[in-house]
Amino acid sequence: MSTTSENRDRLVGSDRVLAVLIELAERPEGATLEQLAAAVDSPKSTVHRALTSLRRAHLAAQLGRGTYVIGDEFLRLAFENHAQRPDRLAVEPILRRLAERFGETAHYAVRDGAEVVYRAKVDPSSGSVRLTSAVGGRNPAYRTAVGKLLLSEAAKDASALAALVGEGPFEQTTPHTITTLDALWADVVRTRERGYAVDDQENELGVNCLAVPVRLGPDAGVTGAVSVSALAFRLPLAGVVGRV
């Protein structure tokens, strides 16, 4: 868990309980009381009280002596909530058809500030290589197809785009990553004009994506984006575009 000094000063009461819960969620192998206390920068006695509250609600559990993990009740609530989300129920059949048609992974994502959050994912039924993306995972919007599609809907000019993602320069994760606001704005404009966005190995080397908008209802605005993410050696970007 990345906790700044300013945030640490505010870790009291329920905030501390939530910080411990988040820290446990990021440690599927479990964590000791000492590890948790160091991670949230709090005394062991107060972290122990937080763990007691979480265990009472079955949101945390103790494995053996001194190792704590996320509780089964937390997992049940999370999976049940995700399974019943209206947008997932509406979009997942589309993702299955896309994964079957292209033989590649299909995603559904929404924008959260300068990032995208993946709400649903369907892998192809066959194929030995699969993407490591996960439901609930995040990526910067500026270097993903779903992100650029959603930015094209949200930002009507370069100033609005800067307000969403910053002035740049942006972190370059591959040789193809867009790093300047001017280049990103030009890509957003192209996206708006053609109706789809592309990620040509910009977020992850060897992986390209194409994204289109999702409207959940005849009068609804764009609520998210669906994408096909293909391994470039199996399906080059031109092959994805040509089959849309």
HELIX and SHEET records of a PDB file:
HELIX    1   1 SER A    5  ASP A    9  1                                   5    
HELIX    2   2 SER A   14  ALA A   25  1                                  12    
HELIX    3   3 LEU A   33  VAL A   40  1                                   8    
HELIX    4   4 LYS A   44  ARG A   56  1                                  13    
HELIX    5   5 ASP A   72  GLN A   84  1                                  13    
HELIX    6   6 PRO A   86  PHE A  102  1                                  17    
HELIX    7   7 ALA A  141  ARG A  143  5                                   3    
HELIX    8   8 ALA A  145  ALA A  154  1                                  10    
HELIX    9   9 ALA A  158  VAL A  165  1                                   8    
HELIX   10  10 LEU A  181  ARG A  194  1                                  14    
HELIX   11  11 LEU A  237  GLY A  242  1                                   6    
SHEET    1   A 3 ALA A  31  THR A  32  0                                        
SHEET    2   A 3 THR A  67  ILE A  70 -1                                        
SHEET    3   A 3 ALA A  60  LEU A  63 -1                                        
SHEET    1   B 6 ARG A 138  PRO A 140  0                                        
SHEET    2   B 6 GLU A 115  VAL A 122 -1                                        
SHEET    3   B 6 THR A 105  ASP A 112 -1                                        
SHEET    4   B 6 GLY A 224  LEU A 231 -1                                        
SHEET    5   B 6 VAL A 207  VAL A 214 -1                                        
SHEET    6   B 6 ALA A 197  ASP A 200 -1                                        
END                                                                             
